[in-house]
Amino acid sequence: MTALLALEPAGPDRFLAPGLEGEARRSFGGHLVGQALAAATGTVDPQRRVHSLHAYFIRSGVTTIPTEFVVTPDSDGSNLSFRRVAAVQDGQVLITLSASFQAPHDGDEHQIAMPEAPPPETLDDDFLRAERMAAIPPEALALVRRASPLQFRSPWPEQRLGTGPAPALQNFWFRTAAPFEGDQAFHRIVLAYASDVMLLGAGLMPHGMRWFDGQARISSIDHALWIHRDVRMDDWLFYTQESPWSGEGRNFNRGHIFDRAGRLIATVAQEGLMRRPQPAA
């Protein structure tokens, strides 16, 4: 995970992510969000931690091509710091990201309750379950295994791994596949990366589609994340995702991320394009 999100300084307020080795593929949106947040974080007082970000996905990137991250330091006030980042590949902007940073403060607290769910230790790994389900094509399994540095365990696997129409709701435990070193700033960067995982899938389910069946072409338009408290990404977190609406070729999704103690760690929102492939003429 550390290597995946590493950036090299490339001048004042500029950072470079080298291209990844291996087969050229479309960049994962969460990867670009995590790298853009890492660039922004590198220009902020270390005492201030990111608490919110909003990214727009403008065009697709390619994993094997280096990406430059250009940071604009908009403000460093008495309470908040604001940064804007553009991710650029071959002279074209892939995403823009705005982020706000704040030093820790005490304050009155309340939160929603975490849904009841079996603990992750009692559940099978989702990849093992998926291998036993004939509905998931082998090429989809291979793609996820190769691309994901995360582990997933679903209390109700039929939500994400089933077939046919279902409520626009999915829940799963997740964490990084291995422990890693890093300060709170880096754990929040990894959270930004992981918060994009599976989110558009909730909006497919009422229409009898899943992420693995090829019935829809989906791509993210934007991604928003609010981080409410400190997080450890190498311990299990519970992600509940829902889609309250889809229409006009788009679907809207939101989610909440809790830690094992039931504390609300983050809130997520995302809109994406959702199109069924047109039959060949």
N, C-alpha and C positions, 0 to 999 in steps of 0.2 A: 504494500500500500504506500509506503514511504517513497519508493522509487516511482510508482505510478503517478504521484502528484508532485514530484520534485520539479523545481524551476531553477533556471540559471540566471543570475543578474545579466542584463544586456544594456545597461545605461541607466541614467536617472529615471526612475519610475517606469522602467521597462524590464520585462522578464521573458525568458525563452524556455519553452518546453520542447525538448528534442522529439523527433518522431519515434514511434514505437517500432520495434523490430517485428518481423513476420509479415503476414498477409495484409495488404491494404484493405481496410474496412471503414465503414462510416463511423465517425466518432460518436461515442456515447455522450448524450447531453450532460449527464451528471458529472462526467469526467471534465468537460469544459467548464462547468460551473465551479467544481472544486478547484481547478487550476486558477480560474479567474479570481476566486476568493483568496487563494494563496497569494496571488500577486497583490491584491488590495491589502491583505494582512501585512505583507512585507513593507508597507509604507506607513503603518500606523504605530503609535505608541504601544509597546507590548502590554501595558496595563489595561488597554481597552480591548474588549472582545466583541466580535461580530454578534449582533442580535437580530439583524434582519437583512435580507437581500432580495432583489428582484432581477431576474434575467430574461432577456428576449433572445430567442433562437432565430437568427436571420437566414443563415444558409448552413448546409451540412459541411462538416470537415472530414478529412481523411487521416486515419490514425498514423500513417507512416511519414507524414509531412510535418516539419517543425511548425509550431504555433507561437506567435509573439503576443504578449499580453501588455497592453499599454494602459497605465494607470493615470487618472486625473484626480489629484487631491483637491476636492471641492471645498472642504472646510475642516478645520480643527477647532471646535468651540470648547467652551468650558465643560460641557457634558458629553458632547457627541462629536464623532469624526465621520465624515462622509467621503466615500470614494466611488468613482466610476471607472470601469474597466472595459476595454475593447479587446476581444480575442481576434487576431488577424492571421490569416494563412494565405500565402501567395498574394498578398496585397488586398485581400477581401476580408471584410468583417464577418466572423462567424456568429458571435454572440456579443451582446452588451450586458453588463451587470452593474447594478448600483448596490452599495452596501453601506450599512450604518454600524458604527462601533461605539461602545459605551464601557466605562469602567464599572466594576461591580458596585451595586448599591443595595442597601436594605429598603424594604417596603412591604406594605400589606400584601397578602397573598390569597388567592383562591384559584381553583382549577376544576375542570370537569373530571369525572371519574374514569379510570381505565376500564374497558370492558372485561368481564370475567373470561379467563382463558386458562387452559392447562399450562403448567410450567414447561419451558422448552426441553428440560431434561427428560420428560416423559414422551417426547415426540420424535418421530423419524425425521431424518434429513429430507428435504423436499426433492433433492436430486435422486435419492434412492427410491422415493415414492414414484417419481416421474418415470424412472426406468421400468417400473412395473406396470405402467399405464400405456396400453397400446395406442391410445389416441394421440400421444405426443410423438411427432416424427423424430427419428434419430438425429437428423441434422439440426433440429431446434435444441435438442439436449446438448449436442456437441458445441453449439454456439454459446449457450449459457455457461457451460462448464469452463470453456476457454476464456470467456470474457469477465467472469465475476470473481472478485476477490472476497466475496461475502458468502456467508452461510444463511440458509433459510429453513425454518421449521414452521409448518402451518398447522394450527389446531383443527382447522376444517379444510382439508386439502381439496375437497370437491369444489370449493369456491374458485381457486386459481387453476386447478388441474383438471376440472371436470369438463363436460360438454353440455350444450343446450342452454336455453335462457336461464338466468339466475338473477337474484337481486344485485344491484350495483354496489356490492360491498365485498371487500376481501381483507383478511387479517393474517398477519404472520409475525413470527419472531425473526430477528436477524442480528448478525454481528459480523465483524471481520473474521475471515477464515483463520487468522493467526493473530496472537497478541503482537503489539508493536509499541515502540517507544515514541513518545511525543508529548508536548505540552498541551494545555487546554485549547490553545489556538489551532493546533493541528488536528485534534479530535473534532473540532467544529468544522474544519475543512473537510474531513472525511465524512462527517454527517451531511454536509452539503452534497457531496458526491452520492452518498447512499440514498438521500431523500428523493431522488429522481427515479429510483428503481421501482418498476411495476406500476407506477401511479396511473398511467393511462389505461391500464388493463381493467380497472374497475368500470370504466365507461363502456367497455365492450360487452360485458356480461349480460345485460338485459336484452341484447340483440342476438344472443346465442353464439357469440364469438369469444375467442380467447387469444392470448398473446402468441400462442404457438401454432394456430391452425391456418394462418394465411388468408383468412376471410376478410381482413381489413388492413389497409395501409394507414399507419398511425405515425405521427411525428409531433413533437412538442412545439408549441408556439411560445410559451413563456413558463416561468417557474419562480415561485415565491416561497421563501422560507423564513420563519420567525423562530429564533432559538431562545427558549425561556430560562434555561438553567444549564449548568455544566453537564457534560456528557462523557461517558467512556464508550468508545465504539467497539472495543474488544470484549465487552460484556453484552449479554442479550438485551435487546430492545424490542418492544412490541409496536408494530405499525398497523394501524387501522385506517383503511382507505375507502372512500365512497365517491360516487359520482351522482350529484343531485340533478344533472341536466345533460342532455346532448341534443343537437339539432344543427341544421344549416352546415353540415359537414364538420362540426366541431364537437368535442366533448369536454366537460369541465369536471375536474376532480379535486378532492381535498383530502387531507389526512392528518392524523395526530400520532406522534411518536412518544411512547412512555418508556421509562426504565423498569427494571424488575420490581422496584418498590411501589410502582404505580404513579410515580411523579411524572407530570407532563413535561417532556423535554423540548418538543418542537411542534409547530403547526406548519402545514404545507398546503399550497394550492397550485394548480397547474391547469392550463387549457391546451388542448391539442387538436390537430386535424385528424379526422377519422373518415376514411373513404373506402368504400368497397371497390375492389378491382373491377374495371369495366371488361365485359366479355370481348374477345377478339372479334373484329368485324369479319 
